[in-house]
Amino acid sequence: MYLKQADLFRGIKMDFLKKVMEVTLRKSHPEGTLLFRSGDPAEYFYILINGRIELSMGDDEKQIHIGSQTGEAFGWAVLVDRETFTASARCLRRCDLLQVNAYAFKQLLDKYREDGFIFYQNLSAALGKRLMQSYLKTIELDDCR
């Protein structure tokens, strides 16, 4: 079960994970597939099983993150009450993903509040880690100038 490998689901009970799998589809996409664009409706979030994805932002599609770790989550805008994606995601090579229906998932979080609390703690940690990576990338770019 790939959800168990995802940092977002660390410490969450198996009963909840089984319910999450009921609202999750496993999908495969070839290299070059655009999974979503900035501004698209955020109806799903994703968990990488294998492959490599690029997140980018802006009119010039500046790369902001590369994901290649099994269990890495992305496209989580809807989980922080955004109706649209804030970045674009493209497969840099063939990707196998879990696509989680965000609406159904949020209903599960409401029903299983203890697991929901743990999930949002994990999401906060993931957001903090991604923010630090962005800061470090910015510092590296400034050092190159």
N, C-alpha and C positions, 0 to 999 in steps of 0.2 A: 504494500500500500504506500504510494508515493506521498500521500499527505503526511504520513508520519515523519518523512524526511524534510518536510518544509518547516523552516524556522517559525513560521506563523502558527503552526499547530503543535509546537513543543509543549508538553505538559497537559495536553487536552485528552479527555477520556475517549476510549474506543467507541462507545455508544454514539457520541457526538460525531466522531470521524465517519462512522458508517452512515449517519444521516447526511453528512456533507457529500459523501460519494454519490448519494441518490440525486443530488442536484448538480453533479459534475459530469462533464463529457471529456473523454480522452480524444485528442485530436493530433493529427500529424500534418505538418506543413513543409513544403519544399523550400529550399534556399530562395531568398528574395521575397517571400510572401510578406505583404504588409498586413499585420494583424489588426491594427487600428491606427487612426490618425488623431492628432490633437484636434479636439472639438467634436469628435464622434461621440454619440451617446455611450455612456459607461454602463453597460448592462452586465458585464462579466469582469472577473479578474482571473489571472492566469498563474499557474505554477509550472515551472520548467521541469520536465522529466529529463530530457537530454537535448542537446543542441546549443545554439548560441543566438541570443537576441540582442538587438541594439535598440536603445531608447534614445530618441532625439526630440529636440524642441526648436521652435522658431521657424520663420519662413525659409531659412537656409538649412534647416534640419541639422543643427549642431548636435553632435553626439554628446549625450549626458551620462550614459551608463551602458556597459556591456554586461549581459547576464549569461553565465555559462554553468552555474552550479545547480546540480540536481536539488530540487526543492525550493529554488529561488522564486519568490512571488513578484509579480509586476502587474501593472494596470489596476492598481488598487484605489484609483481615484474615487470610485463609488463607495468605498469603505470609509472614506473621510468626508462623506456627504457632498461630493462633486457629481454633477449630472453628466459631465462630459470628461473625456480623457484630457489630461494636460500635456501629454507627450504622445509621440508616435512610436510604434513598435514594429520592427521588421526582423525577420529570421535571417541571420547571417549565414547559417547553414541549416540543413534539415532539422526541424524541431518536433519533438513530441511534447505535448502540453496537456495539462488539465485545465479545462475551461469551466470556471465555477459561475453558476447563475447567481449574480449578486443579490437580486431581489429575494429569491428563495433562501439564500444564505443568511441574509439579514433577519429573515423571519426565524431561522434556527437560532441565531444569536439571541433574539428576544426570548425564545422559549427556553433555551439552555443558558441561563444568565451566568452561571459560574464558569462555564467554558467560554462564554462570550467575553467575560472579564479577562481571562487568561489570553484569549486571542488578541484583544486590544492592547494588552501589555506587550505581547510579542510584536504586534504591528508598530507600536511606539518605538520599540528597540530597533526594528528594521528601518523605520523612517529616520531615526537618529543616525544609524550606520550609513545610510545612503547620503544623508546630509553631510556627514563628515567626509565621505568620499568626494563629494562635490567640492567642499572647501579645499581639500588637498589638491584636487585637480586644478582649481583656480589658482592656488599658490604656486603650483608647478608652472602654470602658464605665465604667471607674473614673473617668475624667476627666469624664464626663457627670453623675456623681452629686454 
